[in-house]
Amino acid sequence: MRARAILAIAIVAALGWATAVQAADEPTAAGLWEQSMKGRVGGWFFIFEEDGVYYGGLVKMFPRPGDDPNPLCTACAGDEKNQPSLGLRMIKGMQRNGRFYQNGTILDPRDGSVYRAKMEVTEDGQKLKLRGYLGISLFGATQVWKRLPDDALPLNEVPANFVPYWPVAPEKPSKTKVKAPHPPAKQ
């Protein structure tokens, strides 16, 4: 009886370890993404993880000529009302299951609408399928975003509220030589 219990515990531990390793091998939605429609880039979005939940927001805009370069979310509710669209957390509450994310929402700052949302990262990690919908997933629309390298947006251009989550580039060694201090003068 005791041997069976030990065997059962060993099997459960092995399965748990294998699942954790598999999840670690799956590509993540965390990173920088380009949203475009009909060949025109609309914006760059940054997705990050905080306490096991995924969030995302607009970090770079590409306004058309004549568009307001600094639009506010005037139709939004609560804390988001009248906030700049740039830097606004628009994706909230995404829970990860491998390459799939669910139970989240997405905000459309143009009209303040909040939709239920889900996401899927392709197996190669280079595309993100984001679906916003009302009620059930059948009543919605999907956008496919393209992954960008983390260094595509310089840190000094990142909205301040996203800086704490931004991947930090490794420090490059300085090429300047430091002169040795002069020895003390003899007396």
C-alpha positions as CSV (number, residue, x, y, z in Angstrom):
1,M,0.0,0.0,0.0
2,R,2.8,2.4,0.9
3,A,4.7,1.6,-2.3
4,R,1.6,2.5,-4.3
5,A,1.2,5.8,-2.6
6,I,4.8,6.7,-3.2
7,L,4.5,5.7,-6.9
8,A,1.3,7.8,-7.2
9,I,3.1,10.8,-5.7
10,A,6.1,10.3,-8.0
11,I,3.8,10.2,-11.1
12,V,1.9,13.3,-10.0
13,A,5.2,15.2,-9.4
14,A,6.6,14.1,-12.8
15,L,3.4,15.2,-14.6
16,G,3.4,18.5,-12.8
17,W,7.1,19.1,-13.7
18,A,6.4,18.1,-17.4
19,T,3.5,20.5,-17.6
20,A,5.6,23.3,-16.1
21,V,8.4,22.6,-18.6
22,Q,5.9,22.6,-21.5
23,A,4.4,25.9,-20.4
24,A,7.8,27.4,-20.2
25,D,8.6,26.3,-23.7
26,E,5.4,27.9,-25.1
27,P,5.8,31.4,-26.7
28,T,4.4,34.2,-24.6
29,A,2.2,37.2,-25.5
30,A,4.5,39.4,-23.4
31,G,6.4,41.8,-25.6
32,L,5.9,44.5,-28.3
33,W,3.3,44.1,-31.1
34,E,2.4,46.0,-34.2
35,Q,-1.3,46.4,-34.9
36,S,-2.2,47.1,-38.5
37,M,-5.3,47.1,-40.6
38,K,-5.5,47.0,-44.4
39,G,-1.7,47.5,-44.6
40,R,-1.7,50.7,-42.4
41,V,0.0,50.5,-39.1
42,G,-2.3,51.8,-36.4
43,G,-0.1,51.5,-33.3
44,W,2.4,49.5,-31.3
45,F,1.1,47.7,-28.2
46,F,3.1,46.4,-25.3
47,I,1.9,43.3,-23.4
48,F,3.3,42.4,-20.0
49,E,2.7,40.0,-17.1
50,E,2.0,41.2,-13.6
51,D,1.3,38.7,-10.8
52,G,0.3,36.0,-13.3
53,V,-2.1,38.2,-15.2
54,Y,-1.5,39.8,-18.6
55,Y,-2.1,43.5,-19.5
56,G,-1.3,45.6,-22.5
57,G,-1.5,49.1,-23.8
58,L,-0.7,51.5,-26.6
59,V,2.9,52.6,-26.5
60,K,3.3,54.2,-30.0
61,M,0.8,55.8,-32.3
62,F,0.9,56.4,-36.0
63,P,-1.8,59.0,-36.6
64,R,-3.0,59.9,-40.1
65,P,-2.5,63.4,-41.3
66,G,-5.2,65.6,-39.7
67,D,-5.7,63.2,-36.8
68,D,-5.2,64.4,-33.2
69,P,-1.6,63.3,-32.4
70,N,-2.6,63.1,-28.6
71,P,-6.1,61.8,-28.4
72,L,-7.9,61.5,-25.1
73,C,-10.3,58.7,-24.1
74,T,-13.2,61.1,-23.7
75,A,-15.8,58.4,-24.0
76,C,-14.1,56.1,-21.4
77,A,-15.5,55.6,-17.9
78,G,-14.0,55.7,-14.5
79,D,-10.3,56.3,-14.1
80,E,-9.7,56.1,-17.8
81,K,-12.0,59.0,-18.7
82,N,-10.1,61.8,-20.4
83,Q,-6.8,60.0,-20.1
84,P,-4.4,60.0,-23.1
85,S,-4.8,57.0,-25.4
86,L,-1.0,56.7,-25.5
87,G,0.0,54.7,-22.4
88,L,-3.6,53.6,-21.5
89,R,-4.0,50.0,-20.4
90,M,-6.4,48.7,-22.9
91,I,-5.9,44.9,-22.5
92,K,-6.7,43.7,-19.0
93,G,-7.1,40.5,-17.0
94,M,-5.8,38.0,-19.5
95,Q,-5.1,34.6,-17.9
96,R,-2.6,32.4,-19.6
97,N,-3.0,28.7,-20.6
98,G,0.1,27.9,-22.7
99,R,-0.2,29.9,-26.0
100,F,-3.8,30.9,-25.2
101,Y,-5.1,33.8,-23.1
102,Q,-8.7,34.2,-21.9
103,N,-11.1,35.9,-19.5
104,G,-9.7,39.3,-20.3
105,T,-11.1,42.5,-21.7
106,I,-10.1,45.1,-24.3
107,L,-11.0,48.8,-24.4
108,D,-11.7,50.7,-27.6
109,P,-10.6,54.2,-26.7
110,R,-12.4,55.6,-29.8
111,D,-15.8,55.1,-28.2
112,G,-15.0,53.8,-24.7
113,S,-16.5,50.3,-25.4
114,V,-15.1,47.4,-23.4
115,Y,-15.3,44.0,-25.0
116,R,-14.5,40.5,-23.7
117,A,-11.3,39.3,-25.2
118,K,-9.0,36.3,-25.8
119,M,-5.7,36.0,-27.4
120,E,-3.6,33.3,-29.0
121,V,0.1,33.4,-29.8
122,T,1.2,31.4,-32.9
123,E,3.5,28.4,-32.4
124,D,6.5,30.4,-33.7
125,G,5.7,33.3,-31.3
126,Q,5.6,35.9,-34.2
127,K,1.9,36.6,-34.4
128,L,-0.8,37.3,-31.9
129,K,-4.5,36.7,-32.7
130,L,-6.6,39.0,-30.5
131,R,-10.3,38.6,-30.6
132,G,-12.7,41.1,-29.0
133,Y,-16.4,40.1,-28.7
134,L,-19.7,40.8,-27.1
135,G,-21.2,38.0,-25.0
136,I,-19.9,34.9,-26.9
137,S,-16.8,34.7,-29.1
138,L,-19.0,34.2,-32.2
139,F,-20.0,37.9,-32.1
140,G,-16.7,39.6,-32.4
141,A,-13.7,40.4,-34.6
142,T,-10.1,39.2,-34.7
143,Q,-7.0,41.2,-35.4
144,V,-3.6,39.6,-36.1
145,W,-0.7,41.5,-34.7
146,K,3.0,41.1,-35.7
147,R,5.7,40.8,-33.0
148,L,8.4,43.4,-33.0
149,P,11.8,43.2,-31.4
150,D,11.9,44.6,-27.8
151,D,14.4,47.2,-28.9
152,A,12.2,48.6,-31.7
153,L,11.0,51.3,-29.3
154,P,13.7,53.1,-27.4
155,L,13.2,53.3,-23.6
156,N,13.0,57.1,-23.7
157,E,9.9,56.8,-25.9
158,V,8.0,54.3,-23.7
159,P,5.1,55.8,-21.8
160,A,6.2,56.2,-18.1
161,N,3.6,53.8,-16.7
162,F,5.0,51.0,-18.9
163,V,8.7,51.6,-18.1
164,P,8.7,49.3,-15.0
165,Y,7.6,46.4,-17.1
166,W,9.8,47.1,-20.1
167,P,12.5,44.5,-20.9
168,V,15.8,46.1,-20.0
169,A,18.6,45.8,-22.5
170,P,21.8,44.5,-21.1
171,E,24.3,47.2,-20.3
172,K,27.1,47.6,-22.9
173,P,30.6,47.8,-21.5
174,S,32.0,51.3,-21.7
175,K,34.8,51.8,-24.2
176,T,36.3,54.7,-22.4
177,K,39.5,54.1,-20.5
178,V,39.7,55.2,-16.9
179,K,43.0,56.8,-16.0
180,A,44.7,55.6,-12.9
181,P,44.8,58.2,-10.1
182,H,48.1,60.0,-9.7
183,P,50.3,58.8,-6.8
184,P,50.6,61.1,-3.9
185,A,53.5,63.7,-4.2
186,K,56.6,62.8,-2.3
187,Q,57.5,65.1,0.6
